[in-house]
Structures are given as structure tokens and as C-alpha cells.
Amino acid sequence: MEKENHVKVLMMCALAICLNVAVGSLMTQLHMPFLYLDAIGTIFIAFNFQMKYAVLTGLCTNLLLAVLFGPLAIPFSLVSMTVAIVASLCARKGMTYKKAVITGILLAAIGALVSAPIRVILFGGYEGLQRKPSDLLVISLQASGRKLLIAAYWGAFTDSFFDKIISSVFVVWLSQRPQLKRYFTQQKNT
């Protein structure tokens, strides 16, 4: 029975990886500022299953992105794994909408700590290959005398602030759907 549950959770992880890539790619193509939704599957797994599954989901998402779109996605797997760890730790005693908002803020703040050095090394402190509104913040902070790493941090934080809050709240809403609640109840009872 335990092996069967493990396989079911791995299947959920695979679906979460596909969700991350599909929705994240759609948001990128739509040029949605401050909304990526590319970690929604990872957050879902982190809120509902063990941390190891969430970390695996985050890592595999970036590996799949690297296969589909190029190797620049690989360094950002550190950010995805950080999101998985923080979300898992925040969800240990259950998740409410209020906790989801706080978790989203923490995900943005801690994720930006990991993302900023990667942005500096790969893109000179900016968001990436496409110009985003947060790049203006990075330029402004640098012009005001802030160090590049500090400017990159605030750019990364600004980029992910609303995204991580919306993703976390949506995952709580999704997890409370009767169909999924029934599934999780069955998993806990076996």
C-alpha cells in the first residue's frame, strides 16, 4: 500500500511539473507583469505532501524548462527548490488563506535572496532575457547609488511579490475543493 501511495504522489508531482511549465510559459508569452504562476505546482505539492516531493517538483520543473527552452533555466532550479522548502515549512501545521498570504510574502523575500545573485551573474541584475517593469526599479536603485546585488534583490522581490501571494492563495483554494479534500483524506487513511 505504501508503494502505491508513493507512485500516486509521484504522479501528482509529474502533473505539478507540467502545470508549472505550461502555466509559466503561458504567462511569459502573454507578457504578464508581476505574474508568472510558474511555481504553482511546486507550492501545491509543498502544501499537501512531504518536502522531498516538493523539492523534486521544483528541481524537475527547471530541468524540463532547460530541455525545452535552454540551459539558463538550470541555475534558477535553486530558486524553485527554495520555494519548495519554504512552502513546505510554512504548511507544516496546515494552511489557511491568511497563512497563504504570509507564505507568499516569505516566498518572495527568501526566493529573491537566492534569485538576485543568479540574476547578477547571468543577466547583469535584471529579470532575464525579456525586459520587465522591475528592471526599471533595478536601474533606478543603481542610479541612486545602491549596489547591483541589492538592486537585483529588490527587482527579484518586486517581480515575485504578487505572483507568490496569488499562487499560494490559489493553492489553498484549490486544496479545499471537495474532490481534492476527499483524495487527501483517502491518502491519509491508507
Number of C-alpha atoms within 10 A of each C-alpha: 6 9 8 10 13 12 11 13 18 16 12 18 25 17 15 25 27 18 19 25 22 15 17 19 17 15 17 16 9 11 14 11 16 19 19 24 24 28 27 26 28 32 33 25 29 28 26 20 18 17 21 14 21 29 25 19 32 32 23 22 28 28 21 17 21 17 11 11 12 12 14 16 17 18 18 21 22 19 24 27 25 23 28 32 22 19 25 26 15 20 21 14 9 11 18 15 15 11 16 26 18 17 24 27 20 20 29 23 20 17 26 25 20 19 26 27 18 22 22 19 11 15 14 15 25 27 23 14 9 9 12 17 13 22 22 13 18 25 17 13 18 17 12 10 9 14 12 19 20 18 26 32 25 20 27 28 25 19 22 25 20 20 22 32 21 19 24 30 22 17 23 22 13 14 18 13 10 10 10 12 13 11 11 14 10 10 13 8 6 9
